[in-house]
Amino acid sequence: MAKTIFLEVLDHDLMRYPTVGDWVKDKETGEQLISVADMGDENMNALILVHELIEYLLCKHDGVTEKQVDDYDNAHLDDYDPGLNSDATYHKQHMTAFSIEIMIAGLLGVDWKKYCDKTEEVFDSVKEIYDARVAQRSK
């Protein structure tokens, strides 16, 4: 049976934790989900989707599990981009995906500085929503 990988652009409040891009296996269907927080721009959304797809494929190939990535990310929730940390379990795969993301941005004519600024803005929005959700649960 062929496996399906779903790519989706989500509202900020639907992200699992503070991140602009995520990959996770759906526990019910077993299908791979790659989700990005909506950047408000089709090309910017595509860049993050491409990054996440490449990172997922390379991690899978190299035996880096979703749990290892999630555990690392969740231990570094205050980091803007945990995969940039040299001790990240998926640093090599993240940096390869990041390099390809930069190349595609150039091909699409996406201004890299504007993209980085927008990514930071969206991350902050997702984090604010996540933090509020966590605070609500602890009441």
C-alpha positions in Angstrom: 0.0 0.0 0.0 1.3 3.4 -0.9 1.9 5.8 1.9 0.4 9.3 1.8 2.1 12.5 3.0 -0.4 15.3 3.6 0.9 18.9 3.3 -1.3 21.4 5.1 -1.3 25.1 5.9 -2.9 25.7 9.3 -4.2 28.6 11.3 -1.8 29.5 14.1 -4.0 28.1 16.8 -3.9 24.6 15.3 -0.1 24.1 15.6 1.0 21.4 18.1 3.6 23.6 19.8 5.5 26.9 19.1 6.8 26.3 15.6 6.1 27.4 12.1 6.6 24.0 10.6 5.9 20.5 11.9 5.9 16.9 10.8 4.0 14.2 12.7 2.5 10.8 12.0 -1.2 10.8 12.5 -1.9 8.3 15.3 -5.2 7.2 13.9 -4.4 6.8 10.2 -0.7 6.3 10.3 -0.4 8.9 7.5 2.4 11.5 7.6 1.2 15.1 8.2 3.4 18.0 7.4 1.9 21.2 8.7 2.9 24.9 8.5 1.5 27.9 10.3 -0.1 30.2 7.7 2.4 32.9 6.6 -0.2 34.7 4.6 1.7 34.2 1.4 1.6 31.2 -0.8 5.3 31.2 -1.7 6.3 31.6 2.0 4.0 28.7 3.0 5.5 26.6 0.2 9.1 27.3 1.4 8.3 26.0 4.9 6.4 23.0 3.5 9.4 22.1 1.3 11.8 22.6 4.3 9.6 20.3 6.5 9.2 17.6 3.8 13.0 17.5 3.1 13.8 17.4 6.8 11.3 14.6 7.4 12.6 12.5 4.5 16.2 12.9 5.6 15.4 12.2 9.3 13.5 9.1 8.3 16.4 8.0 6.0 19.0 8.6 8.8 17.0 7.0 11.6 16.1 10.2 13.4 12.7 9.6 14.9 9.8 12.0 15.3 10.0 11.5 19.0 13.7 12.5 19.1 12.9 15.7 17.2 9.8 16.5 19.3 11.7 15.8 22.5 14.5 18.2 21.5 12.1 20.9 20.2 10.0 20.7 23.4 13.1 21.0 25.5 14.0 24.2 23.6 10.6 25.9 23.3 12.1 29.4 23.8 14.5 28.9 20.9 13.3 30.6 17.6 14.7 27.7 15.6 15.9 24.7 17.7 17.2 22.9 14.6 19.9 25.5 14.2 21.5 24.4 17.5 24.5 22.2 16.7 23.4 19.7 19.4 20.0 19.2 17.9 19.3 15.5 17.1 18.3 16.6 13.6 20.7 19.4 13.0 22.3 18.0 9.8 18.9 17.2 8.3 17.6 20.7 9.3 20.5 22.5 7.8 20.2 20.6 4.6 16.5 21.5 4.4 17.4 25.1 5.3 19.9 25.3 2.5 17.4 24.1 -0.1 14.8 26.5 1.3 17.2 29.4 0.7 17.8 28.2 -2.9 14.1 27.9 -3.6 13.4 31.3 -2.1 15.8 32.8 -4.6 14.2 31.0 -7.5 10.7 32.2 -6.4 11.9 35.7 -5.9 11.1 35.7 -2.2 13.0 38.5 -0.3 14.9 36.5 2.3 14.9 39.3 4.9 11.1 39.8 4.6 10.7 36.0 4.8 12.8 35.8 8.0 10.9 38.7 9.5 7.5 37.1 8.6 8.7 33.7 10.0 9.6 35.3 13.3 6.3 37.2 13.4 4.3 34.0 12.8 6.4 32.0 15.3 5.7 34.7 17.9 2.0 34.5 17.1 2.0 30.7 17.4 4.0 30.8 20.7 1.6 33.4 22.2 -1.4 31.2 21.4 0.4 28.1 22.7 1.4 29.8 25.9 -2.1 31.1 26.5 -3.5 27.5 25.9 -1.0 26.1 28.4 -1.8 28.8 31.0 -5.5 28.1 30.5 -5.0 24.3 31.1 -3.1 24.9 34.3 -5.9 26.9 35.9 
